[in-house]
Amino acid sequence: MGTLYDRPRMTDRTGPGPAMDRDWFAWLIDPLSTDEFERDYYEQQLVHIRREASPYYAELLSVVDLDSVLGTHAASYPDIKLARGDGDVAPGEYTADAGRVQPLEVARHFDDGATVIFNQLHTRVPTLAWLCAALGRRFSSRVQTNVYLTPPGAQGFAPHWDTHDVFVLQISGTKRWSIYDTKVSLPLRGQRFERGTPPGEVSDEFELGPGSAVYLPRGLMHAARSTDEPSLHVTLGLTAFTWAEFLVESVTAAALEEESLRRNLPRGFAGGGVPAAEQERLFREKLEVVQARFDPRVVWRRFTDEVLATDVPLFTDLLGERLRTDRLTPRSRVRRRPGLLTEAATEGDACLLRFTGRELRLPAGVRPALEFVTTTDEFAVEDLPDCLDEQGKLTLVARLVREGVLQRV
């Protein structure tokens, strides 16, 4: 059984709009501390954070946002999907040619009890983009959102488990959750739930109301049904990198460098032609080759690049910035773009800045300035380290503003 967290919240926000540069993860789980969550719950057990009839998460998303995406964004399947009970509604029932979603058909199926699922909505809604990027940075994980709008008294999916950790944030309405005994602890991505698998005994039940949240580690069997009113919730999915993936990638990287690892297995091994002792010797031999030939930094680099490229905030100001008539001066103030993951590195006689799958190559001498830029929330151009003169500082900041790394205040 998981834990109910029901203390008065400390940072419920009542201002007119979202704070882009807040600590999004601390805000999401408040009053539970981030240290306590990572120590006692992450990858271990469910935790239910309850707020009584609170609009706490209302700034993240509204039905107006969903109507905008459904009606004006020319969305296609599977960006928008329908589900009812034990499975998906056939796409042909609500899409036209090329998979384009038909808004009136979606609404009709909702009236008939289908849940409307908006996949990857963080690519369209800025607040969700900021939240995903912040969690991606916190957990070094790929993060995505799925949004579920469920009619009264309906269930989108039968009991199942996920192969990624999830945070469920209830925006409006209420859902009754049932938790079952875990079938597979921390399943890999290939260990997917098979439809029809019996769920086992119920181990916990609770209602998730507006402003409340629940964290479910992957592998925890669950199901949810709306009560007597429509339900809107956001599911944040954290697809982290596992040690199993790291080791598989390590062997693959070593094999690219070492011919002996690319050779076929011994002839006749399946027919008993290779004694058990020889199989063990060959296996140990190849492990030693992997350890001797492999540089683990290769895999750390690849996984880091994937996180940097995946958890990207929306760039909603690039054209407006190019149309500004006021020029940068040494006293102009800029800030790091909220939610943007960056990494500064040195390579030979160059300094690299990596972000969103891109790489800027700059002279090695600017490294102190680049480290300052990527670790300081807000600053004036003239505050940059003096590894650059005044014009150099202006040039660097102007470049980073145009590239979307910095924003003018």
MOGI-V520114 format. One record per residue. N is the residue number from 0. SS is DSSP state (A for helix, B for strand, O for the rest). Layout:
# MOGI-V520114
((N & SS) (N & SS))
This chain:
# MOGI-V520114
((0 & O) (1 & O) (2 & B) (3 & B) (4 & B) (5 & O) (6 & O) (7 & O) (8 & O) (9 & O) (10 & O) (11 & O) (12 & O) (13 & O) (14 & O) (15 & O) (16 & O) (17 & O) (18 & O) (19 & O) (20 & O) (21 & O) (22 & O) (23 & A) (24 & A) (25 & A) (26 & A) (27 & A) (28 & A) (29 & O) (30 & O) (31 & O) (32 & O) (33 & A) (34 & A) (35 & A) (36 & A) (37 & A) (38 & A) (39 & A) (40 & O) (41 & O) (42 & O) (43 & O) (44 & O) (45 & O) (46 & B) (47 & B) (48 & B) (49 & O) (50 & O) (51 & O) (52 & O) (53 & O) (54 & O) (55 & O) (56 & O) (57 & A) (58 & A) (59 & A) (60 & O) (61 & O) (62 & A) (63 & A) (64 & A) (65 & A) (66 & A) (67 & A) (68 & A) (69 & A) (70 & A) (71 & A) (72 & O) (73 & O) (74 & O) (75 & B) (76 & O) (77 & O) (78 & O) (79 & B) (80 & B) (81 & B) (82 & B) (83 & B) (84 & O) (85 & O) (86 & B) (87 & B) (88 & O) (89 & O) (90 & A) (91 & A) (92 & A) (93 & O) (94 & B) (95 & O) (96 & A) (97 & A) (98 & A) (99 & B) (100 & B) (101 & O) (102 & A) (103 & A) (104 & A) (105 & A) (106 & A) (107 & A) (108 & A) (109 & A) (110 & A) (111 & O) (112 & O) (113 & O) (114 & B) (115 & B) (116 & B) (117 & B) (118 & B) (119 & O) (120 & A) (121 & A) (122 & A) (123 & O) (124 & O) (125 & A) (126 & A) (127 & A) (128 & A) (129 & A) (130 & A) (131 & A) (132 & A) (133 & A) (134 & A) (135 & A) (136 & A) (137 & A) (138 & A) (139 & O) (140 & O) (141 & B) (142 & B) (143 & B) (144 & B) (145 & B) (146 & B) (147 & B) (148 & B) (149 & B) (150 & O) (151 & O) (152 & O) (153 & O) (154 & O) (155 & O) (156 & O) (157 & O) (158 & O) (159 & B) (160 & O) (161 & O) (162 & O) (163 & O) (164 & B) (165 & B) (166 & B) (167 & B) (168 & B) (169 & B) (170 & B) (171 & B) (172 & O) (173 & O) (174 & B) (175 & B) (176 & B) (177 & B) (178 & B) (179 & B) (180 & O) (181 & O) (182 & O) (183 & O) (184 & O) (185 & O) (186 & O) (187 & O) (188 & O) (189 & O) (190 & O) (191 & O) (192 & O) (193 & O) (194 & O) (195 & O) (196 & O) (197 & O) (198 & O) (199 & O) (200 & O) (201 & B) (202 & B) (203 & B) (204 & B) (205 & B) (206 & B) (207 & B) (208 & O) (209 & O) (210 & O) (211 & O) (212 & B) (213 & B) (214 & B) (215 & B) (216 & O) (217 & O) (218 & O) (219 & O) (220 & O) (221 & B) (222 & B) (223 & B) (224 & B) (225 & B) (226 & O) (227 & O) (228 & O) (229 & O) (230 & B) (231 & B) (232 & B) (233 & B) (234 & B) (235 & B) (236 & B) (237 & B) (238 & B) (239 & O) (240 & O) (241 & O) (242 & A) (243 & A) (244 & A) (245 & A) (246 & A) (247 & A) (248 & A) (249 & A) (250 & A) (251 & A) (252 & A) (253 & A) (254 & A) (255 & A) (256 & A) (257 & O) (258 & A) (259 & A) (260 & A) (261 & A) (262 & O) (263 & O) (264 & O) (265 & O) (266 & O) (267 & O) (268 & A) (269 & A) (270 & A) (271 & O) (272 & O) (273 & O) (274 & O) (275 & A) (276 & A) (277 & A) (278 & A) (279 & A) (280 & A) (281 & A) (282 & A) (283 & A) (284 & A) (285 & A) (286 & A) (287 & A) (288 & A) (289 & A) (290 & A) (291 & A) (292 & A) (293 & O) (294 & O) (295 & O) (296 & A) (297 & A) (298 & A) (299 & A) (300 & A) (301 & A) (302 & A) (303 & A) (304 & A) (305 & A) (306 & A) (307 & A) (308 & A) (309 & A) (310 & O) (311 & O) (312 & O) (313 & O) (314 & O) (315 & O) (316 & O) (317 & A) (318 & A) (319 & A) (320 & A) (321 & A) (322 & O) (323 & O) (324 & O) (325 & O) (326 & O) (327 & O) (328 & O) (329 & O) (330 & O) (331 & O) (332 & B) (333 & B) (334 & B) (335 & B) (336 & O) (337 & O) (338 & O) (339 & O) (340 & O) (341 & O) (342 & B) (343 & B) (344 & B) (345 & B) (346 & B) (347 & O) (348 & O) (349 & B) (350 & B) (351 & B) (352 & B) (353 & B) (354 & B) (355 & O) (356 & O) (357 & B) (358 & B) (359 & B) (360 & B) (361 & B) (362 & B) (363 & A) (364 & A) (365 & A) (366 & A) (367 & A) (368 & A) (369 & A) (370 & A) (371 & A) (372 & A) (373 & A) (374 & A) (375 & O) (376 & O) (377 & B) (378 & B) (379 & B) (380 & A) (381 & A) (382 & A) (383 & O) (384 & O) (385 & O) (386 & O) (387 & O) (388 & O) (389 & A) (390 & A) (391 & A) (392 & A) (393 & A) (394 & A) (395 & A) (396 & A) (397 & A) (398 & A) (399 & A) (400 & A) (401 & A) (402 & O) (403 & O) (404 & O) (405 & B) (406 & B) (407 & B) (408 & O))
